[in-house]
Amino acid sequence: METMLLEDFIMEGVAFIPYYMPSYGESTKFLFEDGSFRVSTVSSRTFLQRIHRFFGMDNMAMKQKLGREIGRKNLIPLPFSRHWTLVPFKVRKPIGNQPAYGWVLSHSILEMKEESRIRTTLLLTGSHQLTVLQSFGSCQSQMRNVKLVEYYFHDLHQKMDRIFERRLRIYPMTNRHQNSTDTEL
């Protein structure tokens, strides 16, 4: 069930936010492109860790590296591929050790509307509306950070592609691992 939810979210998800379910306690609400939502008993922190594992990325190393690039230690947008970046937004006031931040797919944010000095509504794909406890300016700053980390992510992978291409020219794959039986075929 949880693996299917992870794959569904990666394919069609818009956001996941911490949610208190009276009958269970701390859980997570998932919003999808088709306008639907699901609630799961997995915590939003655990789900974010599962996304990192799915993409084979180290959470702490990623945050440290990207944080240096944008000059922040916390609330860093996380690019998992060139067009799949999660952005943290404060969605509630936590009680105790509850998570306060939800994660929204950057390309799913269609519009931002200032509601008050400390509230902004995000209009998302699937006709979802998510009110966040951040100023409009803070939300705009997050979206600028998204562009910076996406640029950095793209640039890093483009450099790696060039290095790989250069290595292929120096060490062609066809001759690299051949042995005597390969040449006889």
Rosetta silent file (secondary structure, phi, psi, omega in degrees, C-alpha in Angstrom):
SEQUENCE: METMLLEDFIMEGVAFIPYYMPSYGESTKFLFEDGSFRVSTVSSRTFLQRIHRFFGMDNMAMKQKLGREIGRKNLIPLPFSRHWTLVPFKVRKPIGNQPAYGWVLSHSILEMKEESRIRTTLLLTGSHQLTVLQSFGSCQSQMRNVKLVEYYFHDLHQKMDRIFERRLRIYPMTNRHQNSTDTEL
SCORE:     score description
SCORE:     0.000 S_00000001
   1 L     0.000  -49.369 -176.909    0.000    0.000    0.000 S_00000001
   2 H   -68.130  -36.362  177.623    2.693    2.501    1.030 S_00000001
   3 H   -64.902  -40.522  178.535    4.907    1.678   -1.994 S_00000001
   4 H   -64.969  -39.380  178.276    1.922    2.215   -4.284 S_00000001
   5 H   -63.452  -42.144  178.406    1.181    5.549   -2.585 S_00000001
   6 H   -60.634  -49.020 -179.696    4.803    6.641   -3.089 S_00000001
   7 H   -65.603  -39.504  176.553    4.737    5.751   -6.781 S_00000001
   8 H   -61.313  -43.039 -179.147    1.303    7.359   -7.244 S_00000001
   9 H   -65.176  -42.943 -179.378    2.540   10.545   -5.602 S_00000001
  10 H   -63.319  -36.685 -179.200    5.669   10.678   -7.741 S_00000001
  11 H   -78.943  -39.758 -169.872    3.596   10.186  -10.899 S_00000001
  12 H  -134.503    8.798 -175.851    0.537   12.361  -10.100 S_00000001
  13 E   -76.377  156.949  177.939    1.106   14.123   -6.777 S_00000001
  14 E  -118.877  -44.217 -178.194    0.792   17.830   -6.130 S_00000001
  15 E  -160.843  157.529  167.276    1.541   18.170   -2.399 S_00000001
  16 E  -135.644  136.025 -173.211    1.711   16.283    0.870 S_00000001
  17 E  -133.900  148.306  175.819    0.975   17.952    4.170 S_00000001
  18 E   -64.845  144.912 -173.431    0.951   16.899    7.827 S_00000001
  19 E  -147.762  135.233  177.824   -2.579   16.126    8.958 S_00000001
  20 E   -96.635  118.813  178.527   -4.093   15.210   12.304 S_00000001
  21 E  -101.930  115.283 -174.582   -6.558   12.344   12.014 S_00000001
  22 L   -52.532  -38.820 -177.606   -8.732   12.222   15.176 S_00000001
  23 L   -77.897  -16.993 -175.271   -9.076    8.437   15.176 S_00000001
  24 L  -120.812  -47.557 -174.449   -5.356    7.825   14.586 S_00000001
  25 E   121.185 -141.480 -176.536   -3.229   10.865   15.329 S_00000001
  26 E   -66.701  128.812 -179.972   -0.424   12.260   13.185 S_00000001
  27 E  -149.313 -167.482 -178.377   -0.778   11.345    9.510 S_00000001
  28 E  -136.022  139.180  176.274   -0.315   12.850    6.045 S_00000001
  29 E  -105.940  130.385 -178.855   -2.750   14.193    3.460 S_00000001
  30 E  -110.829  130.269  177.725   -1.767   13.760   -0.187 S_00000001
  31 E  -105.952  139.366 -176.294   -3.163   16.005   -2.953 S_00000001
  32 E  -121.801  159.940 -176.732   -3.256   14.760   -6.553 S_00000001
  33 L   -57.336  -31.595 -177.424   -3.459   16.336  -10.028 S_00000001
  34 L   -81.142    4.903  178.912   -6.962   15.021  -10.677 S_00000001
  35 L    93.798   -5.006 -179.400   -8.344   16.970   -7.691 S_00000001
  36 L   -85.942  170.641  173.828   -8.486   13.972   -5.374 S_00000001
  37 E  -144.962  159.529  175.626   -6.738   13.468   -2.059 S_00000001
  38 E  -136.679  152.030  175.424   -5.758   10.560    0.165 S_00000001
  39 E  -117.860  135.182  179.640   -4.873   10.316    3.833 S_00000001
  40 E  -130.297  153.006  179.858   -2.250    7.872    5.072 S_00000001
  41 L   -78.021   -7.187  176.615   -0.992    7.019    8.531 S_00000001
  42 L   -70.985  140.387  179.998    2.621    7.513    7.433 S_00000001
  43 L   -75.596  157.306 -179.933    4.068   10.790    8.780 S_00000001
  44 H   -65.506  -33.204  177.231    5.111   13.521    6.366 S_00000001
  45 H   -63.921  -45.075  179.236    8.714   13.293    7.651 S_00000001
  46 H   -64.185  -40.235 -179.166    8.824    9.565    6.933 S_00000001
  47 H   -64.515  -40.335  177.069    7.285   10.077    3.513 S_00000001
  48 H   -62.037  -40.297  176.507    9.945   12.667    2.621 S_00000001
  49 H   -62.098  -38.090  179.439   12.632   10.162    3.677 S_00000001
  50 H   -67.370  -34.817  176.046   11.012    7.550    1.419 S_00000001
  51 H   -64.453  -44.783  177.167   11.146    9.969   -1.514 S_00000001
  52 H   -57.161  -45.472  179.746   14.868   10.480   -0.874 S_00000001
  53 H   -63.979  -41.375 -179.850   15.379    6.718   -0.819 S_00000001
  54 H   -58.025  -43.268 -179.209   13.306    6.240   -3.993 S_00000001
  55 H   -86.401   -2.878  178.279   15.536    8.699   -5.875 S_00000001
  56 L    68.895   39.059 -177.214   18.687    7.343   -4.181 S_00000001
  57 L  -118.425  145.760  178.017   19.630   10.657   -2.606 S_00000001
  58 L   -86.699  115.705 -176.708   21.149   11.485    0.778 S_00000001
  59 H   -55.271  -52.920 -176.050   18.823   13.901    2.565 S_00000001
  60 H   -66.355  -44.901 -179.810   21.463   15.623    4.725 S_00000001
  61 H   -62.204  -40.930 -179.809   24.099   15.909    1.997 S_00000001
  62 H   -62.853  -47.068 -179.824   21.517   17.312   -0.402 S_00000001
  63 H   -63.380  -41.713 -179.615   20.310   19.938    2.086 S_00000001
  64 H   -64.704  -46.691 -177.471   23.860   20.984    2.996 S_00000001
  65 H   -64.831  -47.779 -179.390   25.018   21.307   -0.604 S_00000001
  66 H   -70.018  -36.072  178.365   21.920   23.172   -1.792 S_00000001
  67 H   -59.512  -40.311  176.677   21.785   25.284    1.369 S_00000001
  68 H   -62.802  -38.722 -177.170   25.278   26.592    0.647 S_00000001
  69 H   -66.907  -35.651 -177.898   24.223   27.491   -2.884 S_00000001
  70 H  -105.310    0.511  176.910   21.211   29.575   -1.793 S_00000001
  71 L    73.793   35.476  179.019   22.601   30.797    1.541 S_00000001
  72 L  -135.227  155.933  175.839   20.093   28.991    3.794 S_00000001
  73 L  -107.210  -25.693 -176.991   20.206   26.219    6.369 S_00000001
  74 L  -128.575  165.299  176.821   16.502   25.424    6.574 S_00000001
  75 L    55.679   48.522 -177.411   13.444   25.346    4.317 S_00000001
  76 L   -94.400  125.297  173.349   15.463   24.435    1.268 S_00000001
  77 L   -60.774  141.742 -174.653   13.580   23.391   -1.889 S_00000001
  78 E  -116.356  107.964  175.892   14.649   19.886   -2.886 S_00000001
  79 E   -83.525  125.780  178.596   15.116   19.008   -6.571 S_00000001
  80 E  -103.003  -19.516  171.803   14.890   15.269   -7.170 S_00000001
  81 E  -153.680 -179.230 -175.363   15.110   15.526  -10.954 S_00000001
  82 L   -64.494  -22.042 -178.092   15.338   18.356  -13.459 S_00000001
  83 L  -131.398   28.744 -177.317   11.584   18.976  -13.359 S_00000001
  84 E  -142.750   88.473 -176.089   10.526   17.592   -9.976 S_00000001
  85 E  -118.843  129.245  175.851   11.258   19.927   -7.041 S_00000001
  86 E   -95.261  135.555 -177.419    9.538   19.846   -3.651 S_00000001
  87 E  -118.492  128.477  178.918    9.097   23.164   -1.834 S_00000001
  88 E   -82.693  136.411  174.566    8.479   23.423    1.926 S_00000001
  89 E  -136.255  141.524  178.469    5.687   25.696    3.184 S_00000001
  90 E   -75.936  120.275 -174.951    4.439   26.147    6.740 S_00000001
  91 L  -110.949  -11.077  178.748    0.899   24.777    6.787 S_00000001
  92 L  -162.831  163.485  173.878    0.083   24.742   10.518 S_00000001
  93 L   -87.552  121.834 -176.214    1.247   25.711   13.983 S_00000001
  94 L   -75.061  150.227  171.684    2.741   22.577   15.509 S_00000001
  95 L  -113.219  120.859 -177.857    1.805   21.218   18.899 S_00000001
  96 L    67.616 -126.619 -175.765    4.722   19.477   20.545 S_00000001
  97 L   -97.840   17.248  179.651    6.824   17.556   18.040 S_00000001
  98 L   -67.112  144.329  173.923    4.317   17.709   15.162 S_00000001
  99 L   -70.845  144.026 -179.950    5.667   18.714   11.763 S_00000001
 100 L  -106.097  -16.188 -172.053    4.569   22.160   10.640 S_00000001
 101 E  -106.153  136.153  171.706    5.728   22.060    7.029 S_00000001
 102 E  -104.668  167.665 -177.394    4.102   20.505    4.019 S_00000001
 103 E  -123.903  128.987 -176.147    5.813   19.903    0.691 S_00000001
 104 E  -119.855  136.487  175.697    4.450   21.150   -2.632 S_00000001
 105 E   -69.436  124.160 -171.547    5.654   20.222   -6.103 S_00000001
 106 H   -57.522  -41.887 -177.077    6.956   23.509   -7.550 S_00000001
 107 H   -73.557   -6.639  178.249    5.447   23.090  -11.031 S_00000001
 108 H   -89.458   -7.273  179.416    2.030   22.467   -9.426 S_00000001
 109 E   -84.201  110.457 -177.249    1.819   25.996   -8.010 S_00000001
 110 E   -89.543  -33.778 -176.311   -0.344   27.901  -10.459 S_00000001
 111 E  -160.586  153.983  174.747   -0.864   31.100   -8.479 S_00000001
 112 E  -125.306  134.053  179.321   -0.235   32.654   -5.060 S_00000001
 113 E  -124.045  128.974  178.055   -2.705   35.020   -3.379 S_00000001
 114 E   -75.283  123.233  179.107   -1.946   37.173   -0.374 S_00000001
 115 E   -97.869  -41.003  176.513   -4.650   36.634    2.265 S_00000001
 116 E  -157.031 -173.755 -178.709   -3.123   38.639    5.109 S_00000001
 117 L   -60.867  -28.152 -175.853    0.257   39.737    6.381 S_00000001
 118 L  -123.964   13.299  179.442    1.022   36.162    7.500 S_00000001
 119 E  -134.503  136.942  176.424   -1.195   34.022    5.254 S_00000001
 120 E  -135.464  140.593  176.233   -0.947   33.173    1.575 S_00000001
 121 E  -103.459  128.790  176.065   -3.128   30.839   -0.452 S_00000001
 122 E   -98.286  125.953  173.897   -1.473   28.639   -3.048 S_00000001
 123 E   -94.610  122.361 -171.463   -3.654   27.641   -5.990 S_00000001
 124 E  -115.554  162.572  173.226   -2.476   24.237   -7.122 S_00000001
 125 L   -53.988  143.013 -178.892   -3.028   21.860  -10.006 S_00000001
 126 L    86.558   14.156 -179.776   -6.230   19.858   -9.523 S_00000001
 127 L    62.613   24.335  176.070   -8.112   22.916   -8.190 S_00000001
 128 E   -81.335  144.087  171.957   -6.557   22.473   -4.742 S_00000001
 129 E  -121.769  129.090 -178.597   -6.151   25.522   -2.529 S_00000001
 130 E  -125.442  116.934  177.183   -3.589   25.396    0.252 S_00000001
 131 E   -87.928  125.716 -179.406   -3.374   28.182    2.825 S_00000001
 132 E  -112.683  151.601 -177.813    0.139   28.545    4.190 S_00000001
 133 L   -93.415   57.988  178.825    1.255   30.448    7.279 S_00000001
 134 L  -141.365  150.883  177.399    3.803   32.548    5.443 S_00000001
 135 L   -69.249  161.259  177.679    3.744   36.035    4.016 S_00000001
 136 H   -59.898  -40.746  178.547    3.371   36.539    0.296 S_00000001
 137 H   -62.213  -39.358  177.914    6.964   37.847    0.197 S_00000001
 138 H   -65.278  -39.527  177.762    8.224   34.724    1.935 S_00000001
 139 H   -66.057  -40.709  177.072    6.413   32.531   -0.602 S_00000001
 140 H   -63.138  -39.460  177.749    7.912   34.534   -3.468 S_00000001
 141 H   -62.133  -40.913  177.469   11.346   34.093   -1.891 S_00000001
 142 H   -60.932  -41.673 -179.210   10.782   30.325   -1.748 S_00000001
 143 H   -68.373  -32.972  173.333    9.911   30.291   -5.448 S_00000001
 144 H   -64.910  -40.884  177.725   13.093   32.240   -6.265 S_00000001
 145 H   -63.201  -34.180  176.139   15.021   29.625   -4.277 S_00000001
 146 H   -58.696  -47.659 -179.330   13.329   26.932   -6.365 S_00000001
 147 H   -60.943  -40.250 -179.737   14.769   28.490   -9.521 S_00000001
 148 H   -65.567  -46.762 -178.397   18.231   28.665   -7.935 S_00000001
 149 H   -70.569  -33.316  176.191   18.309   25.030   -6.763 S_00000001
 150 H   -65.999  -40.771  177.116   16.865   23.815  -10.067 S_00000001
 151 H   -62.393  -45.928 -179.947   19.553   25.758  -11.931 S_00000001
 152 H   -61.505  -45.734  179.825   22.230   24.325   -9.638 S_00000001
 153 H   -59.799  -46.874  179.654   20.848   20.781  -10.016 S_00000001
 154 H   -62.672  -45.483 -178.792   20.711   21.118  -13.816 S_00000001
 155 H   -62.512  -44.163  178.845   24.211   22.620  -13.962 S_00000001
 156 H   -59.883  -45.997 -178.207   25.668   19.880  -11.754 S_00000001
 157 H   -72.881  -30.130  176.209   24.151   17.112  -13.879 S_00000001
 158 H   -66.609  -40.250  176.759   25.135   18.827  -17.115 S_00000001
 159 H   -62.398  -43.357  179.414   28.749   18.898  -15.877 S_00000001
 160 H   -63.715  -38.348  177.312   28.535   15.209  -15.006 S_00000001
 161 H   -61.783  -42.483  179.457   27.134   14.467  -18.484 S_00000001
 162 H   -64.786  -41.128  178.210   30.087   16.287  -20.084 S_00000001
 163 H   -61.949  -44.888 -179.400   32.570   14.384  -17.905 S_00000001
 164 H   -62.803  -43.699  178.753   30.912   11.083  -18.820 S_00000001
 165 H   -62.632  -40.074  178.731   30.938   11.943  -22.540 S_00000001
 166 H   -64.013  -42.073  178.725   34.619   12.884  -22.328 S_00000001
 167 H   -65.125  -35.007  178.320   35.424    9.584  -20.606 S_00000001
 168 H   -65.077  -36.766  178.441   33.535    7.698  -23.325 S_00000001
 169 H   -68.334  -36.310 -179.425   35.703    9.309  -25.996 S_00000001
 170 H   -76.609  -42.592 -178.839   38.868    8.393  -24.108 S_00000001
 171 L  -122.807   82.931 -178.482   37.702    4.891  -23.115 S_00000001
 172 L   -58.520  139.761 -177.035   35.122    3.692  -25.654 S_00000001
 173 H   -63.317  -32.562 -175.550   32.598    1.272  -24.156 S_00000001
 174 H   -65.129  -31.634 -178.067   32.933   -1.217  -27.032 S_00000001
 175 H   -98.498   -8.659 -168.958   36.575   -1.994  -26.255 S_00000001
 176 H   -67.862  -48.885 -173.003   36.469   -1.601  -22.508 S_00000001
 177 L  -118.324   29.312  179.060   35.270   -4.932  -21.182 S_00000001
 178 L   -81.676  144.008  170.574   35.867   -7.288  -24.064 S_00000001
 179 L  -124.626 -175.583 -173.331   37.604  -10.542  -23.515 S_00000001
 180 H   -63.057  -32.999 -179.152   38.655  -13.201  -25.979 S_00000001
 181 H   -73.016  -29.228  178.911   35.227  -14.892  -26.076 S_00000001
 182 H   -66.543  -38.784 -176.540   33.480  -11.602  -26.895 S_00000001
 183 H   -73.441  -23.486 -179.853   35.591  -11.054  -30.011 S_00000001
 184 H   -76.047  -24.673 -178.892   34.887  -14.551  -31.318 S_00000001
 185 L   -74.725    0.000    0.000   31.110  -13.982  -31.352 S_00000001
